[in-house]
Amino acid sequence: MGAWVEADALSKHFKVPVREAGLRASVSSLFRRQHRTVEAVDDVSFTIEPGEVVGFLGPNGAGKTTTLKMLSGLLTPTSGFARVLGFEPFRRDREFLRRVTLVMGNRNQLQWDLPAIDSFELHRSIYRIPRPEFVRARDELIELLDLAEIVNKPVRTLSLGERMKAEIADALLHQPDVMFLDEPTLGLDVTMQRRIRAFLADYSARTGASILLTSHYMADVEALCKRVLVIHRGRLLFDGGLAALANRFGTDKTIRVQLADDDDPSRSAATAGAAVVEARSRGIAIDDPNAGDDGFVTFRVDRSDAPRAAALLLERLDVVDVSIEDPPIENVIDQVFTDG
């Protein structure tokens, strides 16, 4: 079986009007309008296999949503090629639409003044889902997402977290094979984010659905995705595993030690060429008085120098435990965008 999602040199360019401020420019633009081309997505290529969950990362305006809209058929590419489940998305074949879904965290697909259960019925009618199949899927989603107490309330009365759960349920009633999720946990509290992540992981594992997920919450990506795509200014910068991303762009390592006494670790850190980024040794707060547990100190060192620095710290400090780790993935992503 081939890839379920294919993008080959995919590009989307928009022509937008431009003019200078002021009355004279406004009048002039009526007769001679000027434009500039915005390359929202430029020569992006990747594939996604059946059952694969892939994170799609990038800052605001990087081209993530535009790419998802092309793959789901809402936008026609300027150039390049896209194929999803063997279909060209922009043709919007009925069978293609039946097998994909797009969830956008900042867009409301449910009818605002109606209970979610009524929007579910509308979804059944649009997708022509046989009633026994619809009832089975609806009841399963209501149970899995804990919607029983809210599906009969008007959508406008629901909290953001409740609405997003109902939005996801509505989008999955036709049991899609490919899911495009654009910020599905946007604005949700930590508990609700965890529940949505757990549900998506379970859904993909049970059904074999492929998921392309954008999110500004790195916890979403770390929990769901073994592979990530990084896009910046419309161009794909990275395609690979999270660990490979850290190895490629992360220039630092963090060394976390647990101390056995009250020695000030900053003296030995300077000798080892390590910077103390947060610490709370017993009775001595360093740099950030609220960071870390008693006796724990975190150092930052150059990746290539980590073994030597760790050896010196172990030699000069009374260490109970030590770990050497890559920096938090969000720090690596920030560096990717800065370098890009």
PAZANU-671308 format. One line per field, with one value per residue (C-alpha): residue in one letter; x negated, y negated, z negated; residue number from 1. Coordinates in steps of 0.02 Angstrom, whole numbers, plus 50000, padded with zeros to 5 digits. Example, Ala and Ser with C-alpha at 12.3 -4.5 7.8 and 13.67 -1.06 7.14 Angstrom:
REM residues 2
resn: c(a,s) $
east: c(49385,49316) $
north: c(50225,50053) $
up: c(49610,49643) $
resi: c(1,2) $
//
This chain:
REM residues 340
resn: c(m,g,a,w,v,e,a,d,a,l,s,k,h,f,k,v,p,v,r,e,a,g,l,r,a,s,v,s,s,l,f,r,r,q,h,r,t,v,e,a,v,d,d,v,s,f,t,i,e,p,g,e,v,v,g,f,l,g,p,n,g,a,g,k,t,t,t,l,k,m,l,s,g,l,l,t,p,t,s,g,f,a,r,v,l,g,f,e,p,f,r,r,d,r,e,f,l,r,r,v,t,l,v,m,g,n,r,n,q,l,q,w,d,l,p,a,i,d,s,f,e,l,h,r,s,i,y,r,i,p,r,p,e,f,v,r,a,r,d,e,l,i,e,l,l,d,l,a,e,i,v,n,k,p,v,r,t,l,s,l,g,e,r,m,k,a,e,i,a,d,a,l,l,h,q,p,d,v,m,f,l,d,e,p,t,l,g,l,d,v,t,m,q,r,r,i,r,a,f,l,a,d,y,s,a,r,t,g,a,s,i,l,l,t,s,h,y,m,a,d,v,e,a,l,c,k,r,v,l,v,i,h,r,g,r,l,l,f,d,g,g,l,a,a,l,a,n,r,f,g,t,d,k,t,i,r,v,q,l,a,d,d,d,d,p,s,r,s,a,a,t,a,g,a,a,v,v,e,a,r,s,r,g,i,a,i,d,d,p,n,a,g,d,d,g,f,v,t,f,r,v,d,r,s,d,a,p,r,a,a,a,l,l,l,e,r,l,d,v,v,d,v,s,i,e,d,p,p,i,e,n,v,i,d,q,v,f,t,d,g) $
east: c(50000,49930,49927,50096,50039,49918,49858,49736,49663,49827,49842,49975,49945,50068,50076,50120,50151,50028,50030,49953,50049,50140,50279,50172,50122,50303,50361,50216,50254,50428,50350,50185,50187,50022,49998,49865,49850,49849,49772,49874,49811,49661,49601,49652,49635,49672,49771,49872,49898,50058,50077,49938,49960,49852,49826,49824,49730,49696,49727,49883,49886,49765,49887,49956,50141,50123,50043,50183,50314,50232,50223,50405,50466,50512,50375,50306,50115,50028,49905,49847,49948,50050,50131,50228,50293,50265,50369,50322,50396,50447,50566,50665,50728,50867,50768,50619,50727,50802,50630,50547,50583,50515,50529,50477,50465,50509,50659,50832,50912,51058,51221,51203,51383,51421,51370,51219,51328,51426,51265,51219,51382,51342,51171,51256,51366,51224,51114,51260,51207,51324,51417,51357,51176,51205,51284,51143,51009,51103,51129,50948,50881,50998,50933,50749,50752,50869,51000,51159,51198,51166,51228,51404,51351,51342,51163,51156,51174,51025,50852,50709,50649,50824,50849,50683,50727,50895,50807,50690,50834,50931,50778,50755,50934,50899,50743,50613,50450,50351,50366,50296,50296,50254,50226,50356,50308,50301,50351,50388,50329,50194,50315,50422,50268,50215,50386,50391,50215,50259,50415,50323,50187,50317,50418,50267,50212,50385,50432,50262,50303,50163,50152,50063,50065,50017,49998,49907,49911,49755,49834,49959,49820,49711,49857,49927,49792,49635,49602,49614,49613,49546,49600,49543,49582,49671,49524,49496,49342,49347,49431,49384,49396,49400,49233,49156,49221,49133,48973,48975,49020,48987,48814,48827,48851,48921,48838,48950,48868,48931,48810,48776,48717,48731,48583,48610,48606,48573,48385,48362,48479,48365,48215,48310,48366,48549,48681,48804,48976,49079,49038,49092,48955,48995,49008,48933,49046,48953,49016,49199,49259,49415,49331,49302,49314,49195,49025,49051,48949,48965,48814,48808,48656,48605,48660,48483,48416,48548,48445,48296,48406,48503,48340,48276,48439,48439,48259,48284,48459,48534,48662,48800,48875,48842,48928,48876,49020,49061,49137,49328,49394,49477,49304,49242,49391,49356,49179,49240,49348,49208,49083,49212) $
north: c(50000,49830,49667,49597,49415,49353,49176,49149,48974,48906,48716,48586,48403,48263,48097,47959,47774,47646,47457,47321,47230,47068,46996,46975,47159,47210,47114,47177,47358,47340,47323,47414,47549,47626,47802,47908,48097,48187,48360,48440,48615,48640,48806,48918,49107,49249,49410,49486,49672,49761,49750,49622,49473,49327,49159,49004,48863,48682,48505,48407,48370,48510,48596,48737,48697,48658,48829,48916,48824,48881,49061,49058,48980,48806,48722,48761,48764,48633,48767,48938,49092,49162,49331,49397,49576,49582,49425,49250,49149,48994,49099,49137,49307,49373,49527,49417,49305,49458,49521,49362,49231,49060,48991,48811,48755,48575,48617,48669,48808,48843,48746,48609,48603,48788,48932,49029,49184,49093,49049,49233,49274,49144,49225,49394,49323,49235,49390,49509,49620,49769,49743,49902,49857,49676,49721,49840,49710,49569,49665,49725,49548,49479,49608,49591,49401,49393,49290,49364,49212,49080,49144,49083,48907,48765,48751,48566,48617,48735,48694,48693,48864,48939,48864,48932,49107,49094,49025,49175,49296,49214,49225,49411,49473,49532,49627,49540,49624,49461,49321,49146,49061,48876,48827,48949,48908,48718,48627,48785,48811,48939,49075,49057,49057,49223,49299,49243,49310,49478,49491,49451,49578,49711,49669,49684,49847,49925,49868,49851,49671,49555,49387,49226,49114,48933,48865,48731,48846,48953,49076,49121,49161,49254,49361,49405,49390,49490,49385,49198,49079,48904,48764,48583,48443,48567,48686,48856,48850,49022,49192,49326,49389,49278,49348,49314,49136,49109,49186,49077,48909,48927,48860,48884,49023,49005,49092,49114,49165,49199,49136,49218,49063,48874,48833,48689,48776,48615,48622,48795,48753,48612,48729,48860,48733,48759,48626,48644,48616,48661,48727,48750,48832,48863,48693,48600,48531,48493,48391,48439,48458,48551,48674,48856,48963,48950,49018,49016,48909,48897,48847,48803,48853,48865,49033,49084,49039,49130,49286,49183,49062,49204,49290,49129,49098,49276,49252,49085,49098,49222,49292,49415,49432,49362,49360,49288,49238,49144,48971,48955,48980,48808,48731,48830,48773,48591,48614,48689,48538,48418,48504,48521) $
up: c(50000,50049,49952,49905,49915,50049,50079,50222,50247,50179,50189,50156,50202,50168,50258,50133,50166,50094,50082,49979,49844,49879,49987,50143,50139,50112,50266,50371,50324,50401,50574,50559,50428,50377,50313,50236,50230,50063,50069,49929,49972,50086,50157,50011,50030,49908,49890,49747,49733,49675,49487,49467,49349,49405,49320,49431,49344,49385,49323,49366,49552,49595,49714,49606,49625,49810,49837,49741,49844,50006,49945,49890,50053,49991,50094,50268,50277,50383,50437,50385,50349,50204,50187,50037,50034,50221,50255,50309,50165,50262,50370,50212,50267,50157,50106,50060,49950,49866,49813,49747,49616,49568,49391,49360,49179,49221,49332,49278,49383,49267,49280,49149,49084,49097,48983,49046,49066,49203,49295,49285,49375,49508,49529,49554,49689,49782,49782,49810,49667,49641,49478,49389,49431,49380,49213,49173,49213,49126,48965,48963,48985,48853,48730,48775,48767,48616,48708,48634,48525,48658,48827,48792,48746,48875,48937,48888,48704,48705,48642,48767,48710,48721,48894,48958,48899,48989,49145,49149,49125,49267,49382,49348,49368,49547,49485,49596,49648,49649,49521,49543,49372,49361,49178,49107,48926,48951,48791,48691,48513,48476,48421,48577,48689,48613,48642,48823,48852,48774,48880,49043,49005,48968,49124,49238,49156,49170,49345,49431,49479,49533,49444,49492,49339,49316,49140,49042,48890,48897,48775,48913,49034,48910,48851,49023,49156,49190,49344,49375,49522,49489,49607,49604,49726,49838,49857,49776,49664,49585,49605,49479,49301,49146,49088,49258,49249,49083,49150,49305,49230,49044,49005,48816,48690,48515,48368,48217,48053,47879,47747,47580,47486,47481,47593,47712,47885,47981,47938,48013,48157,48213,48210,48311,48441,48395,48363,48219,48294,48142,47970,47791,47693,47512,47430,47582,47718,47880,48029,48011,47830,47888,48006,47969,47813,47666,47712,47901,48020,48209,48315,48499,48601,48783,48854,48904,48731,48629,48585,48523,48425,48344,48292,48212,48120,48052,47997,47909,47838,47716,47838,47792,47966,48140,48310,48479,48592,48750,48721,48718,48894,48894,48873,49023,49127,49080,49141,49305,49338,49291,49405,49544) $
resi: c(1,2,3,4,5,6,7,8,9,10,11,12,13,14,15,16,17,18,19,20,21,22,23,24,25,26,27,28,29,30,31,32,33,34,35,36,37,38,39,40,41,42,43,44,45,46,47,48,49,50,51,52,53,54,55,56,57,58,59,60,61,62,63,64,65,66,67,68,69,70,71,72,73,74,75,76,77,78,79,80,81,82,83,84,85,86,87,88,89,90,91,92,93,94,95,96,97,98,99,100,101,102,103,104,105,106,107,108,109,110,111,112,113,114,115,116,117,118,119,120,121,122,123,124,125,126,127,128,129,130,131,132,133,134,135,136,137,138,139,140,141,142,143,144,145,146,147,148,149,150,151,152,153,154,155,156,157,158,159,160,161,162,163,164,165,166,167,168,169,170,171,172,173,174,175,176,177,178,179,180,181,182,183,184,185,186,187,188,189,190,191,192,193,194,195,196,197,198,199,200,201,202,203,204,205,206,207,208,209,210,211,212,213,214,215,216,217,218,219,220,221,222,223,224,225,226,227,228,229,230,231,232,233,234,235,236,237,238,239,240,241,242,243,244,245,246,247,248,249,250,251,252,253,254,255,256,257,258,259,260,261,262,263,264,265,266,267,268,269,270,271,272,273,274,275,276,277,278,279,280,281,282,283,284,285,286,287,288,289,290,291,292,293,294,295,296,297,298,299,300,301,302,303,304,305,306,307,308,309,310,311,312,313,314,315,316,317,318,319,320,321,322,323,324,325,326,327,328,329,330,331,332,333,334,335,336,337,338,339,340) $
//
